[in-house]
């Protein structure tokens, strides 16, 4: 898994992360602490605020909350 920094915790099991590899590369990370069950949806955003908004909307669409 790529190196990342958590920029927002939406729930106890769902985080918005920023990847070190790309300037505008973010991810919606589900179950990060669980071995072999972590899932990620990667996307691009203009900045951290935009990434948090997009991530929350994607999580809602996918039924995470």
Number of C-alpha atoms within 10 A of each C-alpha: 5 6 9 15 13 14 15 18 15 17 11 9 14 22 24 28 24 26 16 13 11 9 12 15 18 30 24 25 22 20 15 15 10 10 7 8 10 14 14 18 13 15 14 15 18 11 13 16 12 12 24 22 13 19 26 21 12 14 20 11 10 9 8 13 10
